[in-house]
Amino acid sequence: MLEIGLLGTLQVVHDGVHVTPSAPKVRQVLALLALRANTTVPLHQLVEELWEERPPSSAATTLQTYIYQLRKLPGLCDAPPSGSAAGVGSLLTAPGGYRLSVPADCLDSRKFGQLAVRGRESMERGAVAEAADLLGRALAVWRGPALSDLTPGPLVGIDALRLQEQRYEVLEERINADLLLGRHHRLISELTALAADNPTREGLHAKLMLSLYRAGRRPEALEAFQRIRRVLTRELGLEPCSELQRLHQQVLAGDRGLDLPGGRTAVRSVPVGGPPVTMPVDVPLVGREAELRHAARMVAEQGEGDGPRCLAVSGPPGAGTTAFAVHLAHRLGDSFPDGRLYMSFGGPAAPQTVDEVLARLLEAVGHRRGDLPPHRADRARMFHTWTAGRRILLVIDDVAATDQIIDLLPADSGSAVVVAGYRRLYGSQFKARVDLPPLCPEQALELCTNAFGKDRVPGDVRGLGSMLDLCGDLPGPALEAVGLLALRPHWSIGQLVDWLRRDRPAVVADQRPHPFHHVVRRCSRLGPRLRDGLAKLAWETAGDLTVERAAAVLDRDVDDAEELLEELVEFFLLGVDRASDPSTDRFFQYRLAPLVRTALRATQPACV
């Protein structure tokens, strides 16, 4: 039986005997393969993990040596033996990389994940004691911080942080279950230690305050609030979040709304005593004042009984639609006294259904998930009923189509909805639309100056202008470029500009933010027809593009090619102008922004 441990020190155990490799690079390769078990890890990711941006000329040969050493471990081989028993693994060579093929129960990280899922399912059914037990068993799988004895590269490091965050999520869910079971006395010592180890984690401090309050130790609960407030203001310049401040006020007042009959206290999705607010942190915007004034006027304008006011916000990848919608919601807070809610349909890696978004909305306004009806229509009616007579502002992010929002709309005209889409949206629900353009050069320069800090602005003004041109004067890519310079302080602006101009397929790491991140994320939303067509255009065309030229590149009928181009315009991945090329008989010609072209060439193979 083979067992691979990632939740603590790296361990490999075969038939009860520890056979963990000792060579640091071999351990790194094993860790990355185990973290991505049963999927192919591309060669370039293994090389990046081992040597980051400076691989030796012998990288491929050296990597083969490490794989050979791993295959000599008991329980691993280069192919699954015929008739092999359960628990036997194999290290396979796959097209473009390697795959560690092992049963799920060989990995402690998979055991942890399975127990956590079972615990959450029990919680949703209302079986709180069973959920607390399963979540506790999931946490017991851990032996210490993930891969604590490894010096990780960029990929393993990020995956280890992801595992640590999952551990804390399950820990907080188990504590919630224990609080529901009235176990606040036994939680106090555990939460005190956790709060000391995580001095800025507000959720843990809130649970400590609640446990102390329930145990009749109200002065200590108030002191716990003062401790985290001092840490946040001194180290981060922040005040505690609104939920923690409301809990503080409730503890000060001895609010019986915290208590259930019999003196027990419930964990509520929304703190008692105030309207629900789930809005992300506000960030200052540069160069969007005109659009903000227009949007605020449309959203705050009182309706005539014809339903909530809906505003659609969209723009090119990295234009900042989410930041714009959230900033607008914060600016209009006083106009919507009954709540401001933020919901997202998720990124391309983990898209959310309308049913799930409805469930999270209902949880945000105070319903327990276990009490929710199973069917979408019933959940929509429940939310519609809650919004009746209230004035709320709802921000819905990552929207692909208008039909996603129909069941989420509030009941009355006093409410408003801001929809941030990653393509243009159409529907009679929308009273107004805002397309965010790129910033003007002066605004983009101001944004970067603020991000660098006035004392650290590079002196190469011309190079900075070239960098912003390559980023399309878009806030997201520009800030990611500044962030890349912070990660690589030995780089000059000139080197960054050179890096942005290169054509180099499949070398940009998905796990690390980079100036191409927003384009890659937008492209991952496309279906295969659009995605493959756009990649071909990026590799095989330059300058303005006529429909006839696109048809030739894509090997398609002219009408079909024109429809594809227009769909890409809807996603803000192509620009469009009136046709000026005498060789075309169509009305428009198209252009691929340098940022989109470079991003696609950096992440898509040339032979599509």
C-alpha positions as CSV (number, residue, x, y, z in Angstrom):
1,M,0.0,0.0,0.0
2,L,1.4,3.4,-1.1
3,E,0.7,6.5,1.0
4,I,1.8,10.0,0.1
5,G,1.5,12.7,2.7
6,L,1.4,16.4,1.8
7,L,-0.5,17.8,4.8
8,G,2.6,18.2,7.0
9,T,6.1,17.1,6.1
10,L,6.4,15.4,2.7
11,Q,6.1,11.7,3.3
12,V,6.1,8.6,1.2
13,V,5.2,5.3,2.9
14,H,5.1,1.9,1.3
15,D,3.8,-1.1,3.2
16,G,4.4,0.8,6.4
17,V,8.0,1.7,5.6
18,H,9.1,5.4,5.0
19,V,10.7,5.7,1.6
20,T,10.6,9.5,1.2
21,P,13.3,10.7,-1.1
22,S,15.9,13.0,0.4
23,A,17.3,15.0,-2.6
24,P,15.6,18.5,-2.6
25,K,14.9,18.7,-6.3
26,V,13.5,15.2,-6.4
27,R,11.2,16.1,-3.5
28,Q,10.0,19.2,-5.4
29,V,9.1,17.1,-8.5
30,L,7.3,14.5,-6.3
31,A,5.4,17.2,-4.5
32,L,4.2,18.9,-7.7
33,L,3.2,15.6,-9.2
34,A,1.3,14.6,-6.1
35,L,-0.4,17.9,-5.8
36,R,-1.7,17.5,-9.4
37,A,-2.1,13.7,-9.0
38,N,-4.0,11.9,-11.9
39,T,-3.5,14.9,-14.2
40,T,-0.7,15.6,-16.6
41,V,1.9,18.1,-15.3
42,P,3.4,19.9,-18.4
43,L,7.2,19.8,-18.7
44,H,7.4,23.6,-18.6
45,Q,5.6,23.7,-15.2
46,L,8.1,21.2,-13.8
47,V,11.0,23.3,-15.1
48,E,9.5,26.5,-13.7
49,E,9.0,24.8,-10.3
50,L,12.7,23.6,-10.2
51,W,14.5,26.6,-11.7
52,E,11.9,29.4,-12.1
53,E,13.0,31.8,-14.9
54,R,16.6,30.5,-15.2
55,P,16.6,26.8,-16.2
56,P,20.0,25.3,-17.1
57,S,20.6,24.2,-20.7
58,S,20.5,20.6,-19.4
59,A,17.0,21.1,-17.7
60,A,15.2,18.4,-19.8
61,T,17.9,15.8,-19.1
62,T,18.2,16.6,-15.5
63,L,14.4,16.4,-15.1
64,Q,14.5,12.9,-16.7
65,T,17.0,11.9,-14.1
66,Y,14.7,13.0,-11.3
67,I,11.8,11.1,-12.8
68,Y,14.0,8.0,-13.0
69,Q,14.9,8.3,-9.3
70,L,11.3,8.6,-8.4
71,R,10.4,5.5,-10.4
72,K,12.8,3.6,-8.3
73,L,10.8,4.2,-5.2
74,P,8.8,1.2,-3.9
75,G,5.2,1.5,-5.0
76,L,6.0,3.7,-8.1
77,C,6.9,2.5,-11.6
78,D,6.7,3.8,-15.1
79,A,3.5,1.8,-15.9
80,P,0.8,0.2,-13.7
81,P,1.6,-3.5,-13.4
82,S,-0.9,-6.0,-14.7
83,G,-3.2,-7.3,-11.9
84,S,-1.8,-4.7,-9.5
85,A,-3.6,-4.3,-6.2
86,A,-5.3,-1.2,-4.9
87,G,-2.9,1.3,-3.5
88,V,-0.3,0.9,-6.2
89,G,0.9,4.0,-8.0
90,S,2.6,4.6,-11.3
91,L,4.5,7.5,-12.7
92,L,3.6,7.8,-16.3
93,T,5.1,9.6,-19.3
94,A,2.3,11.5,-21.0
95,P,2.3,13.8,-24.1
96,G,4.0,17.0,-23.0
97,G,4.7,16.0,-19.4
98,Y,4.3,13.4,-16.6
99,R,1.4,12.1,-14.6
100,L,1.4,10.5,-11.2
101,S,-1.4,8.0,-11.3
102,V,-2.5,6.9,-7.8
103,P,-5.8,5.9,-6.1
104,A,-7.5,8.8,-4.3
105,D,-7.0,7.1,-0.9
106,C,-3.3,7.2,-1.3
107,L,-3.1,10.9,-0.8
108,D,-3.9,12.5,2.6
109,S,-5.0,15.7,0.8
110,R,-7.7,13.7,-1.0
111,K,-8.8,12.1,2.3
112,F,-9.1,15.6,3.8
113,G,-11.1,16.9,0.9
114,Q,-13.5,13.9,0.9
115,L,-14.2,14.2,4.6
116,A,-14.7,18.0,4.3
117,V,-17.3,17.5,1.5
118,R,-19.2,14.9,3.6
119,G,-19.1,17.3,6.5
120,R,-20.6,20.2,4.5
121,E,-23.3,17.9,3.1
122,S,-24.3,16.9,6.6
123,M,-24.4,20.6,7.6
124,E,-26.7,21.4,4.7
125,R,-29.0,18.6,5.8
126,G,-29.1,20.0,9.3
127,A,-27.2,17.1,10.8
128,V,-24.9,19.5,12.8
129,A,-23.4,16.9,15.2
130,E,-22.4,14.6,12.3
131,A,-21.0,17.6,10.4
132,A,-18.9,18.6,13.4
133,D,-17.5,15.1,13.7
134,L,-16.7,14.7,10.0
135,L,-15.1,18.2,9.8
136,G,-13.0,17.4,12.9
137,R,-11.9,14.1,11.3
138,A,-10.9,16.0,8.1
139,L,-8.7,18.4,10.2
140,A,-7.2,15.4,12.1
141,V,-5.6,14.3,8.8
142,W,-3.2,17.2,9.0
143,R,0.2,16.7,10.6
144,G,1.3,20.3,10.4
145,P,1.6,23.1,7.7
146,A,1.4,21.7,4.2
147,L,4.9,20.6,2.9
148,S,6.5,22.3,5.8
149,D,10.0,20.6,5.3
150,L,10.1,21.6,1.6
151,T,11.7,24.6,0.0
152,P,9.0,25.1,-2.7
153,G,9.2,26.8,-6.1
154,P,6.4,29.1,-7.4
155,L,3.9,26.3,-8.2
156,V,4.2,24.1,-5.2
157,G,4.3,27.2,-3.0
158,I,1.0,28.5,-4.3
159,D,-0.6,25.0,-4.0
160,A,0.6,24.7,-0.4
161,L,-1.0,28.1,0.4
162,R,-4.2,26.9,-1.3
163,L,-4.2,23.8,1.0
164,Q,-3.6,26.0,4.1
165,E,-6.5,28.2,3.1
166,Q,-8.7,25.1,2.7
167,R,-7.7,24.0,6.1
168,Y,-8.7,27.3,7.7
169,E,-12.1,27.2,5.8
170,V,-12.8,23.7,7.2
171,L,-11.6,24.8,10.7
172,E,-14.0,27.7,10.7
173,E,-16.9,25.5,9.5
174,R,-16.2,23.0,12.3
175,I,-16.1,25.8,14.8
176,N,-19.5,27.1,13.5
177,A,-20.9,23.6,13.9
178,D,-19.6,23.4,17.5
179,L,-21.1,26.8,18.3
180,L,-24.5,25.6,17.0
181,L,-24.1,22.6,19.3
182,G,-23.5,24.9,22.4
183,R,-19.9,23.9,22.8
184,H,-18.7,27.5,23.3
185,H,-17.0,26.7,26.7
186,R,-14.6,24.2,25.2
187,L,-13.9,26.4,22.1
188,I,-12.5,29.3,24.1
189,S,-9.0,28.0,24.7
190,E,-8.8,26.8,21.1
191,L,-10.0,30.1,19.6
192,T,-7.7,32.1,21.9
193,A,-4.7,30.2,20.5
194,L,-5.9,30.5,16.9
195,A,-6.6,34.3,17.3
196,A,-3.1,34.8,18.7
197,D,-1.6,32.9,15.8
198,N,-3.7,34.8,13.2
199,P,-4.0,38.3,14.6
200,T,-5.7,39.8,11.5
201,R,-8.1,37.0,10.7
202,E,-11.4,38.7,11.7
203,G,-13.6,35.6,11.4
204,L,-11.7,33.8,14.2
205,H,-11.8,36.8,16.5
206,A,-15.6,37.1,15.9
207,K,-16.1,33.5,16.9
208,L,-13.9,34.0,20.0
209,M,-16.0,37.1,21.0
210,L,-19.2,35.0,20.5
211,S,-17.9,32.1,22.5
212,L,-16.8,34.4,25.4
213,Y,-20.2,36.2,25.3
214,R,-22.1,33.0,25.4
215,A,-20.0,31.8,28.3
216,G,-20.9,34.9,30.3
217,R,-17.5,36.6,29.9
218,R,-18.7,39.8,28.2
219,P,-15.7,42.0,29.3
220,E,-13.3,39.5,27.8
221,A,-15.3,39.5,24.6
222,L,-15.0,43.3,24.4
223,E,-11.3,43.1,25.1
224,A,-10.9,40.6,22.2
225,F,-12.5,43.2,19.9
226,Q,-10.1,45.9,21.1
227,R,-7.1,43.6,20.5
228,I,-7.9,43.0,16.9
229,R,-8.8,46.6,16.4
230,R,-5.4,47.7,17.7
231,V,-3.6,45.2,15.4
232,L,-5.6,46.2,12.3
233,T,-5.2,50.0,12.8
234,R,-1.5,49.7,13.8
235,E,-0.3,47.3,11.1
236,L,-2.7,47.8,8.2
237,G,-4.4,51.2,8.9
238,L,-7.8,49.6,8.8
239,E,-10.8,49.5,11.0
240,P,-12.5,46.1,11.8
241,C,-15.1,45.0,9.2
242,S,-18.7,46.1,9.5
243,E,-19.8,42.7,10.7
244,L,-17.2,42.6,13.5
245,Q,-18.2,46.1,14.5
246,R,-21.9,45.2,14.6
247,L,-21.0,42.2,16.8
248,H,-19.1,44.5,19.1
249,Q,-22.2,46.8,19.4
250,Q,-24.4,43.8,20.2
251,V,-22.0,42.5,22.9
252,L,-21.9,46.0,24.4
253,A,-25.7,46.2,24.5
254,G,-26.1,42.6,25.7
255,D,-28.3,42.0,22.7
256,R,-30.6,39.1,23.4
257,G,-31.0,38.7,19.7
258,L,-27.8,36.7,19.8
259,D,-29.5,34.1,22.1
260,L,-31.8,31.2,21.4
261,P,-34.3,30.0,24.0
262,G,-32.5,28.3,26.8
263,G,-29.6,30.7,26.7
264,R,-27.9,29.1,23.6
265,T,-26.7,31.2,20.8
266,A,-27.0,30.6,17.0
267,V,-24.4,31.3,14.4
268,R,-26.3,33.4,11.8
269,S,-25.3,34.0,8.2
270,V,-25.9,37.7,8.8
271,P,-25.3,39.4,12.1
272,V,-28.5,40.5,13.9
273,G,-29.0,44.2,14.1
274,G,-28.3,45.6,10.7
275,P,-29.1,45.3,7.0
276,P,-27.0,42.7,5.1
277,V,-23.9,44.1,3.4
278,T,-21.6,41.6,1.6
279,M,-19.8,44.1,-0.7
280,P,-16.1,43.6,-1.3
281,V,-13.6,46.3,-0.1
282,D,-13.8,49.5,-2.0
283,V,-10.8,50.6,-4.0
284,P,-10.1,54.1,-5.4
285,L,-10.6,54.5,-9.2
286,V,-8.7,56.7,-11.6
287,G,-10.2,58.2,-14.7
288,R,-13.8,56.9,-14.2
289,E,-15.5,59.9,-12.7
290,A,-17.7,60.7,-15.8
291,E,-18.9,57.1,-16.1
292,L,-19.5,56.9,-12.3
293,R,-21.6,60.1,-12.4
294,H,-23.7,58.7,-15.3
295,A,-24.1,55.3,-13.7
296,A,-25.0,56.8,-10.2
297,R,-27.7,59.0,-11.8
298,M,-29.2,56.0,-13.6
299,V,-29.1,53.7,-10.6
300,A,-30.3,56.1,-7.9
301,E,-33.1,57.6,-10.0
302,Q,-36.4,56.6,-8.4
303,G,-38.4,54.2,-10.7
304,E,-42.1,54.3,-11.7
305,G,-43.1,50.9,-10.4
306,D,-41.7,49.1,-13.4
307,G,-39.3,46.9,-11.5
308,P,-35.8,47.5,-10.2
309,R,-33.3,49.7,-12.1
310,C,-30.7,47.5,-13.9
311,L,-27.4,48.8,-15.1
312,A,-25.1,46.7,-17.3
313,V,-21.4,47.4,-17.0
314,S,-18.9,45.8,-19.5
315,G,-15.5,46.5,-21.1
316,P,-12.3,45.1,-22.4
317,P,-10.4,42.5,-20.3
318,G,-8.8,44.4,-17.5
319,A,-11.0,47.6,-17.8
320,G,-12.0,47.1,-14.2
321,T,-15.8,46.3,-14.4
322,T,-15.8,44.6,-11.0
323,A,-14.0,47.5,-9.3
324,F,-16.3,50.0,-11.0
325,A,-19.5,48.2,-9.9
326,V,-18.2,47.8,-6.3
327,H,-17.1,51.4,-6.1
328,L,-20.4,52.5,-7.4
329,A,-22.2,50.4,-4.8
330,H,-20.2,51.9,-2.0
331,R,-20.8,55.4,-3.3
332,L,-24.6,54.8,-3.3
333,G,-24.7,53.2,0.1
334,D,-27.0,55.7,1.7
335,S,-29.6,55.4,-1.2
336,F,-30.2,51.7,-0.3
337,P,-30.7,51.5,3.4
338,D,-32.0,47.9,3.4
339,G,-28.8,46.2,2.1
340,R,-26.1,46.0,-0.4
341,L,-25.3,42.5,-1.7
342,Y,-22.5,41.3,-4.0
343,M,-22.7,38.0,-5.8
344,S,-20.5,36.4,-8.5
345,F,-21.1,33.6,-11.0
346,G,-17.5,32.7,-10.4
347,G,-14.4,32.4,-12.6
348,P,-13.9,30.0,-15.5
349,A,-12.3,27.4,-13.3
350,A,-15.3,27.3,-10.9
351,P,-18.4,28.7,-12.5
352,Q,-21.5,29.0,-10.3
353,T,-25.1,28.0,-11.3
354,V,-28.1,30.3,-10.7
355,D,-29.3,27.8,-8.1
356,E,-26.1,28.2,-6.1
357,V,-26.0,32.0,-6.4
358,L,-29.6,32.1,-5.2
359,A,-28.7,29.9,-2.2
360,R,-25.8,32.3,-1.3
361,L,-28.1,35.3,-1.7
362,L,-30.6,33.7,0.7
363,E,-27.9,32.8,3.2
364,A,-26.7,36.4,3.0
365,V,-30.1,37.7,4.1
366,G,-30.4,35.3,7.0
367,H,-31.7,31.9,5.8
368,R,-29.9,28.7,6.7
369,R,-28.9,26.6,3.7
370,G,-30.4,23.5,5.2
371,D,-33.8,25.3,5.2
372,L,-33.8,26.3,1.6
373,P,-36.1,24.7,-0.9
374,P,-34.3,22.4,-3.4
375,H,-35.8,23.9,-6.6
376,R,-34.6,27.1,-8.3
377,A,-38.1,28.6,-8.8
378,D,-38.9,28.2,-5.1
379,R,-35.6,29.8,-4.1
380,A,-36.3,32.7,-6.5
381,R,-39.7,33.2,-5.0
382,M,-38.2,33.2,-1.5
383,F,-35.7,35.9,-2.5
384,H,-38.3,37.9,-4.3
385,T,-40.5,37.9,-1.2
386,W,-37.7,39.0,1.0
387,T,-36.9,42.0,-1.3
388,A,-40.6,43.1,-1.4
389,G,-40.9,46.5,0.3
390,R,-37.1,46.9,0.7
391,R,-34.6,49.1,-1.1
392,I,-31.5,47.1,-1.8
393,L,-28.6,47.3,-4.2
394,L,-27.5,44.1,-5.8
395,V,-24.2,43.8,-7.6
396,I,-23.9,40.6,-9.8
397,D,-20.5,39.9,-11.2
398,D,-19.1,37.6,-14.0
399,V,-22.3,37.4,-15.9
400,A,-22.3,35.8,-19.4
401,A,-26.0,36.1,-20.4
402,T,-29.1,38.1,-19.3
403,D,-31.0,34.9,-18.5
404,Q,-28.6,34.3,-15.5
405,I,-30.0,37.3,-13.7
406,I,-33.8,37.0,-14.3
407,D,-34.4,35.0,-11.0
408,L,-32.1,37.3,-9.0
409,L,-34.0,40.6,-9.6
410,P,-35.5,42.3,-6.5
411,A,-39.2,42.8,-6.4
412,D,-39.7,46.6,-6.2
413,S,-38.7,49.6,-8.2
414,G,-36.9,51.1,-5.1
415,S,-34.1,48.5,-5.6
416,A,-31.4,48.5,-8.2
417,V,-29.1,45.9,-9.8
418,V,-25.6,46.5,-11.2
419,V,-24.5,43.7,-13.6
420,A,-20.9,43.4,-14.5
421,G,-20.6,41.2,-17.6
422,Y,-17.6,39.9,-19.4
423,R,-19.4,40.6,-22.7
424,R,-22.0,43.0,-23.9
425,L,-25.4,42.2,-22.4
426,Y,-28.8,42.9,-23.9
427,G,-32.3,42.7,-22.5
428,S,-35.4,44.8,-21.6
429,Q,-34.4,44.6,-18.0
430,F,-31.5,47.0,-18.5
431,K,-32.4,50.7,-18.2
432,A,-28.8,51.8,-19.0
433,R,-25.4,50.5,-20.1
434,V,-21.9,51.6,-19.4
435,D,-19.0,50.3,-21.6
436,L,-15.7,51.2,-19.8
437,P,-13.1,52.3,-22.3
438,P,-9.3,52.3,-21.8
439,L,-7.9,55.1,-19.7
440,C,-6.4,58.1,-21.5
441,P,-2.5,58.1,-21.3
442,E,-2.4,60.7,-18.6
443,Q,-4.9,58.7,-16.4
444,A,-3.0,55.5,-17.0
445,L,0.2,57.2,-16.0
446,E,-1.5,58.6,-12.8
447,L,-2.7,55.0,-12.0
448,C,0.8,53.6,-12.3
449,T,2.3,56.5,-10.3
450,N,-0.1,55.8,-7.5
451,A,0.7,52.1,-7.6
452,F,4.5,52.6,-7.6
453,G,4.3,55.3,-4.9
454,K,5.5,58.8,-5.7
455,D,9.0,58.1,-4.3
456,R,9.5,54.9,-6.4
457,V,8.3,56.0,-9.9
458,P,10.8,54.9,-12.5
459,G,12.7,57.7,-14.2
460,D,12.3,56.1,-17.6
461,V,9.1,58.0,-18.6
462,R,9.4,56.9,-22.3
463,G,9.7,53.3,-21.2
464,L,6.7,53.7,-18.9
465,G,4.7,55.1,-21.8
466,S,5.7,52.1,-23.9
467,M,4.6,49.7,-21.1
468,L,1.2,51.4,-20.8
469,D,0.8,51.2,-24.6
470,L,1.5,47.5,-24.5
471,C,-1.1,47.2,-21.7
472,G,-3.7,49.0,-23.8
473,D,-3.9,51.8,-21.1
474,L,-6.2,49.3,-19.2
475,P,-6.1,49.4,-15.4
476,G,-5.9,45.7,-14.8
477,P,-2.9,44.9,-17.0
478,A,-1.1,48.1,-16.1
479,L,-1.3,47.3,-12.4
480,E,-0.2,43.7,-13.0
481,A,2.8,45.0,-14.9
482,V,3.6,47.2,-11.9
483,G,3.2,44.2,-9.7
484,L,5.6,42.2,-11.8
485,L,8.2,44.9,-11.4
486,A,7.7,44.7,-7.6
487,L,8.3,40.9,-7.8
488,R,11.4,41.4,-9.9
489,P,13.0,44.6,-8.6
490,H,16.2,43.8,-10.6
491,W,14.2,44.5,-13.8
492,S,14.1,47.8,-15.5
493,I,11.1,49.3,-17.4
494,G,13.0,48.5,-20.6
495,Q,13.3,44.8,-19.7
496,L,9.6,44.6,-18.8
497,V,8.8,46.2,-22.2
498,D,11.0,43.7,-24.0
499,W,9.3,40.9,-22.0
500,L,5.9,42.1,-23.0
501,R,6.8,42.3,-26.7
502,R,8.1,38.8,-27.0
503,D,6.4,36.0,-29.0
504,R,6.9,33.0,-26.8
505,P,4.2,30.3,-26.6
506,A,3.2,28.5,-23.4
507,V,5.7,30.1,-21.0
508,V,3.4,32.3,-18.9
509,A,2.5,30.6,-15.6
510,D,-1.2,30.4,-14.9
511,Q,-0.6,30.4,-11.2
512,R,1.1,33.8,-11.1
513,P,-0.6,37.2,-11.8
514,H,0.8,38.8,-15.0
515,P,-0.3,41.5,-17.4
516,F,-1.9,38.9,-19.7
517,H,-4.0,37.5,-16.9
518,H,-7.2,39.4,-17.7
519,V,-7.1,38.5,-21.4
520,V,-6.4,34.8,-20.6
521,R,-9.3,34.7,-18.2
522,R,-11.6,36.3,-20.8
523,C,-10.5,33.9,-23.5
524,S,-11.1,30.9,-21.2
525,R,-14.8,31.9,-21.2
526,L,-15.0,31.4,-25.0
527,G,-16.3,28.2,-26.6
528,P,-13.8,26.2,-28.7
529,R,-14.9,27.8,-32.0
530,L,-14.3,31.3,-30.9
531,R,-11.2,30.5,-28.8
532,D,-9.5,28.6,-31.6
533,G,-10.4,31.2,-34.2
534,L,-9.0,34.0,-32.1
535,A,-5.8,32.1,-31.5
536,K,-5.3,31.6,-35.2
537,L,-5.9,35.3,-35.9
538,A,-3.4,36.2,-33.2
539,W,-0.7,34.1,-34.8
540,E,-1.4,34.7,-38.5
541,T,-2.5,38.3,-38.8
542,A,-1.2,41.8,-38.0
543,G,-2.7,45.2,-38.4
544,D,-6.3,45.9,-39.6
545,L,-8.2,42.8,-40.6
546,T,-10.9,42.6,-43.3
547,V,-13.6,39.9,-43.2
548,E,-12.1,38.3,-46.4
549,R,-8.6,38.1,-44.8
550,A,-10.1,36.5,-41.7
551,A,-12.0,34.0,-43.7
552,A,-8.9,32.9,-45.5
553,V,-6.9,32.6,-42.2
554,L,-9.8,30.7,-40.5
555,D,-10.6,28.6,-43.6
556,R,-14.2,29.6,-43.3
557,D,-17.0,31.0,-45.4
558,V,-16.9,34.8,-45.5
559,D,-20.3,35.1,-43.8
560,D,-19.4,32.6,-41.1
561,A,-16.1,34.4,-40.5
562,E,-17.9,37.8,-40.2
563,E,-20.2,36.3,-37.6
564,L,-17.3,35.0,-35.6
565,L,-15.5,38.4,-35.7
566,E,-18.7,40.1,-34.5
567,E,-19.0,37.7,-31.6
568,L,-15.5,38.4,-30.6
569,V,-16.3,42.2,-30.6
570,E,-19.2,41.4,-28.2
571,F,-16.5,39.9,-25.8
572,F,-14.3,43.1,-26.3
573,L,-11.5,40.9,-27.7
574,L,-11.6,42.7,-31.1
575,G,-11.9,46.3,-32.0
576,V,-14.0,47.4,-34.9
577,D,-13.9,50.4,-37.4
578,R,-15.7,51.4,-40.5
579,A,-14.1,49.7,-43.5
580,S,-11.4,51.8,-45.2
581,D,-9.6,49.0,-47.0
582,P,-10.7,49.1,-50.7
583,S,-10.3,45.3,-51.0
584,T,-13.3,44.5,-48.8
585,D,-17.0,44.8,-49.7
586,R,-18.1,44.6,-46.1
587,F,-19.1,47.5,-43.8
588,F,-16.4,47.0,-41.1
589,Q,-12.8,46.0,-40.6
590,Y,-11.4,44.7,-37.3
591,R,-8.3,45.0,-35.2
592,L,-6.6,42.9,-32.6
593,A,-5.2,44.9,-29.7
594,P,-1.4,44.3,-29.1
595,L,-2.2,43.1,-25.5
596,V,-4.6,40.5,-26.8
597,R,-2.3,39.4,-29.5
598,T,0.7,39.1,-27.2
599,A,-1.3,37.3,-24.5
600,L,-2.6,34.7,-26.9
601,R,0.8,34.1,-28.4
602,A,2.2,33.7,-24.9
603,T,-0.4,31.2,-23.8
604,Q,-1.6,29.4,-27.0
605,P,0.4,27.2,-29.3
606,A,1.0,28.4,-32.8
607,C,-0.5,25.3,-34.4
608,V,-4.2,25.6,-33.4
